[in-house]
Amino acid sequence: MTDYLHRLISETYLRQKRFSRKEKDAFLAFLEAELDKLGLIHHRTIIPGMMKHVHLEAGSEDPDVILLAHYDTQTLVPFWVEWLIRLVGHTRTLLFLVTFYALTLLYSLLGDTAAAQIVEAIFVGSIFQMLIPNRHTMNDNTSGVIALLSIGSRLNLDPALKGRVKLIFTDNEERMLSGSFALKRKWNREGFDYRNRKIISVDSIGRGNVPLISYNLNSSLAHALKETFIGSLPDTKAVNMWITPFSDAYGFSLGGAVNINMMEHSLIPGGFFIRNIHSPFDTKISAGNIKMVADAVCRYVSVASAERAAREGTYSNAHQAPV
């Protein structure tokens, strides 16, 4: 498995920029070739509209667990935003906004000074920087894509996983989560019962030492997943993001969907952040991190599948006709 992960890391390193439709389609072709090698049936789900969404699905059509990982990539984020996030964390939106407001207030007090002109130059430069597609995206979210392929490599080999998991490589997560929202609307139109599936988004897991399971408002899945993770990853945290969107699971949050990330402790204690995402320094990921997360997710699927089988067996026995 480690050799497989190292090969995927090497090959995806050459395919990090997936911003244009042409770049995305080339990467989808690469993923389809990998799925073929694993013997997994797959298909593209194309959702037209003002923005075209192309998802790649593989695995079970009647899954217990749906795993999401976005393959699209984003533009660069200004360095000062990256450092502000390191200070307060991705997980504390309110503190981030308060800190940003404090910096804005400080700027207003500078008046017509050289310092104010430097701040203005940095701000204008930041606007242009945010128009540049990022060419280095190994953690966000090449790492999540590799994790899903790693899990996919086990689906036909492990009886506890076979027929239980659907893999979806999602498009346009970086466009305000529009790809997963479009998928949700499609499922609603078609009557697909996604609300009774466990939906897990895997995003930016290639760096960091704190496995973080985030959810919105309420999720029994988050706490069950945490219990499974803690067995091998004792530092695992479950964090309620309230109404703050974080990744593709957000659109399915009313059903208790969750995101899995690997994070680090923020400089102000109590928060967590992902290092170097949307940054030209997002160039390194750990095969060990990816394997740990993939292993833990597979353990959870095995447990969830056994529980479902037990429930179905109990239901079947309760409704058998008397002899």
C-alpha positions in Angstrom: 0.0 0.0 0.0 2.8 2.4 0.8 4.4 1.8 -2.6 1.0 2.5 -4.2 0.7 5.8 -2.3 4.2 6.9 -3.2 3.5 6.2 -6.9 0.2 8.3 -6.8 2.0 11.1 -5.0 4.7 11.2 -7.7 2.2 11.0 -10.6 -0.2 13.6 -9.2 2.7 16.0 -8.5 2.8 16.5 -12.2 -0.9 17.3 -12.4 -1.4 19.8 -9.6 -3.0 22.7 -11.5 -6.7 21.8 -12.2 -8.3 25.2 -12.7 -9.4 25.2 -16.3 -11.9 22.7 -17.8 -9.1 21.3 -20.0 -6.9 20.7 -17.0 -9.7 19.2 -15.0 -10.7 16.8 -17.9 -7.0 15.7 -18.2 -7.0 14.9 -14.5 -10.3 13.0 -14.7 -8.8 10.9 -17.5 -5.9 10.1 -15.2 -8.3 9.1 -12.4 -10.4 7.0 -14.7 -7.3 5.1 -15.8 -6.4 4.5 -12.1 -10.0 3.3 -11.3 -9.7 0.9 -14.3 -6.6 -0.6 -12.8 -8.5 -1.2 -9.6 -11.3 -2.9 -11.4 -13.9 -0.3 -10.3 -16.8 0.6 -12.5 -17.0 4.4 -12.8 -18.9 7.1 -14.7 -18.8 10.9 -15.0 -21.8 12.8 -13.8 -22.2 16.0 -15.8 -24.5 18.7 -14.4 -24.9 21.6 -16.9 -25.8 25.1 -16.0 -24.2 28.6 -15.8 -21.2 26.7 -14.3 -20.6 23.1 -15.6 -19.9 20.5 -12.9 -18.3 17.2 -13.8 -18.1 14.7 -11.0 -16.5 11.2 -11.2 -18.3 8.4 -9.4 -17.1 4.9 -8.6 -18.1 2.0 -6.4 -21.5 1.0 -5.0 -24.8 2.3 -6.3 -26.4 1.5 -3.0 -23.8 2.5 -0.5 -23.7 2.8 3.3 -21.0 5.4 3.0 -20.4 8.1 0.4 -16.9 9.5 0.3 -16.2 12.9 -1.3 -12.9 14.5 -2.4 -12.8 17.6 -4.6 -10.3 17.5 -7.4 -10.6 21.1 -8.6 -8.0 23.7 -7.5 -8.1 27.4 -6.5 -6.2 30.7 -7.0 -3.6 31.9 -4.6 -4.5 33.5 -1.2 -2.4 36.5 0.0 0.4 35.7 2.4 -1.1 37.9 5.1 -4.3 35.9 5.1 -2.3 32.7 5.5 -0.5 34.1 8.5 -3.7 35.5 10.0 -5.2 32.0 9.7 -2.1 30.5 11.4 -2.7 33.0 14.2 -6.4 32.2 14.9 -7.1 29.0 13.0 -9.5 27.9 10.3 -11.9 26.7 13.0 -12.6 30.1 14.6 -14.4 32.2 12.1 -15.6 34.8 14.5 -12.2 35.4 16.0 -10.8 35.7 12.4 -13.3 38.3 11.6 -12.7 40.2 14.8 -8.9 40.2 14.2 -9.4 41.3 10.6 -11.7 44.2 11.8 -9.0 45.2 14.4 -6.4 45.3 11.6 -8.7 47.4 9.5 -9.2 49.8 12.4 -5.5 50.0 12.9 -5.0 50.9 9.3 -7.6 53.7 9.5 -5.6 55.2 12.3 -2.4 55.4 10.3 -3.5 58.4 8.4 -1.5 59.7 5.4 1.8 58.1 6.3 4.4 55.9 4.6 3.1 52.9 6.7 -0.4 53.5 5.3 0.9 53.5 1.7 2.7 50.2 2.3 -0.5 48.6 3.6 -2.4 49.9 0.5 0.3 48.5 -1.8 0.0 45.1 -0.1 -3.8 45.2 -0.4 -3.7 46.1 -4.1 -1.1 43.4 -4.7 -3.3 40.9 -2.9 -6.2 41.5 -5.3 -4.0 40.7 -8.3 -2.5 37.6 -6.5 -6.0 36.2 -6.0 -6.5 36.1 -9.7 -3.5 33.7 -10.2 -4.3 30.0 -10.4 -2.3 28.0 -7.8 0.2 25.5 -9.4 0.9 23.8 -6.1 -2.0 21.9 -4.6 -0.6 18.7 -3.1 -2.5 19.0 0.1 -5.6 20.9 -1.1 -6.8 18.6 -2.3 -4.6 16.1 -4.1 -4.2 14.4 -0.8 -7.9 13.8 -0.5 -8.1 12.4 -4.0 -5.2 10.0 -3.3 -7.0 8.9 -0.1 -10.1 8.0 -2.0 -8.0 6.0 -4.6 -6.3 4.2 -1.7 -9.7 3.3 -0.2 -10.9 2.3 -3.7 -8.0 -0.2 -4.0 -9.5 -2.1 -1.1 -13.2 -2.2 -2.2 -13.0 -5.4 -4.2 -10.6 -7.1 -1.8 -12.3 -6.6 1.6 -15.7 -8.2 2.1 -16.5 -5.7 4.8 -16.1 -2.9 2.2 -17.4 -4.4 -1.0 -20.7 -3.0 -2.1 -20.7 -0.5 0.9 -18.9 2.5 -0.5 -19.4 5.1 -3.2 -16.4 7.3 -4.2 -17.2 10.7 -5.7 -14.4 13.0 -7.0 -16.2 16.3 -6.9 -15.9 19.4 -9.1 -16.0 23.1 -8.1 -15.6 22.8 -4.4 -13.4 25.9 -4.7 -16.2 27.8 -6.4 -18.2 28.3 -3.2 -19.0 24.6 -3.0 -21.2 24.9 -6.1 -20.4 21.4 -7.3 -21.6 19.5 -4.3 -24.7 21.8 -4.1 -25.5 20.9 -7.7 -25.0 17.2 -6.9 -27.4 17.5 -4.0 -30.1 19.2 -6.2 -29.6 16.4 -8.8 -30.1 13.7 -6.1 -33.2 15.5 -4.9 -34.7 15.6 -8.4 -33.9 11.9 -8.9 -35.2 10.8 -5.5 -31.8 9.4 -4.4 -31.9 8.7 -0.7 -28.7 10.4 0.3 -30.0 11.5 3.7 -29.8 7.9 5.0 -26.2 7.5 3.9 -23.1 8.5 5.8 -21.4 11.3 3.8 -17.8 12.0 4.5 -15.7 14.7 2.7 -11.9 14.1 2.8 -10.0 17.3 2.2 -6.4 18.4 2.9 -5.1 15.5 4.9 -1.6 15.3 3.6 0.0 17.5 6.3 -0.7 18.2 10.0 -0.8 16.1 13.1 -4.3 16.7 14.4 -7.1 14.7 12.7 -10.1 17.0 12.7 -13.7 16.0 12.0 -15.8 19.0 11.5 -19.6 19.2 11.2 -22.4 21.8 11.3 -24.7 22.0 14.3 -25.3 18.3 14.9 -23.9 15.0 13.7 -24.0 11.6 15.3 -21.6 10.5 12.4 -18.9 13.0 13.6 -18.9 11.4 17.1 -19.0 7.8 15.8 -16.2 8.5 13.4 -14.2 10.2 16.2 -14.5 7.0 18.3 -13.2 4.9 15.5 -10.3 7.3 14.7 -9.2 7.6 18.3 -8.2 3.9 18.4 -5.2 4.7 16.1 -5.2 8.5 16.1 -5.7 9.5 19.7 -5.4 13.3 19.0 -8.6 13.2 16.9 -10.9 16.2 17.5 -14.6 16.7 16.5 -15.4 20.4 16.0 -18.8 22.0 15.5 -18.4 24.7 12.8 -22.0 25.9 13.4 -23.2 27.6 10.2 -19.7 28.1 8.7 -19.1 26.3 5.4 -15.8 24.4 5.3 -15.9 21.8 2.5 -18.2 19.7 0.4 -20.0 18.1 3.3 -21.6 21.5 4.1 -24.4 21.0 1.6 -25.4 17.7 3.3 -24.9 19.0 6.8 -28.6 18.6 7.8 -28.0 14.9 7.4 -25.0 15.0 9.6 -22.3 14.9 6.9 -18.7 15.6 8.0 -15.4 16.8 6.7 -12.1 15.1 7.6 -8.9 17.3 7.6 -5.4 17.0 9.1 -4.6 20.3 10.9 -2.1 22.0 13.3 -2.7 24.0 16.4 -3.0 27.7 15.8 -0.7 30.2 17.5 -3.5 31.5 19.7 -4.4 28.3 21.6 -7.7 26.5 21.0 -7.9 26.8 17.2 -6.6 24.6 14.3 -5.4 25.5 10.8 -4.3 23.9 7.6 -0.8 24.9 6.6 0.0 26.5 3.2 -3.3 25.8 1.4 -4.0 28.1 -1.6 -0.3 28.8 -1.4 2.7 28.3 -3.7 4.2 26.3 -0.8 1.6 23.6 -0.9 4.1 21.1 -2.4 4.6 18.3 0.2 2.3 15.7 1.6 2.9 12.6 3.7 2.0 9.1 2.5 1.8 8.2 6.2 -0.9 10.8 6.9 -3.0 9.6 3.9 -2.6 6.0 5.0 -3.7 6.7 8.6 -6.8 8.5 7.5 -7.7 5.9 4.8 -7.2 3.1 7.3 -9.4 4.8 9.9 -12.2 5.5 7.4 -12.1 1.8 6.2 -12.4 0.7 9.9 -15.4 3.0 10.3 -17.1 1.6 7.1 -16.5 -2.0 8.4 -18.2 -1.1 11.7 -21.1 0.8 10.1 -21.6 -2.1 7.7 -21.7 -4.7 10.5 -24.2 -2.5 12.4 -26.4 -2.3 9.3 -26.2 -6.0 8.7 -27.2 -6.6 12.4 -30.2 -4.2 12.1 -31.4 -5.8 8.9 -31.0 -9.3 10.4 -32.9 -8.3 13.5 -35.7 -6.8 11.3 -35.8 -9.8 9.1 -36.0 -12.2 12.1 -38.7 -10.1 13.7 -40.9 -10.3 10.6 -40.5 -14.0 9.8 -43.7 -15.9 9.6 -44.1 -18.4 12.4 -43.5 -22.0 11.6 
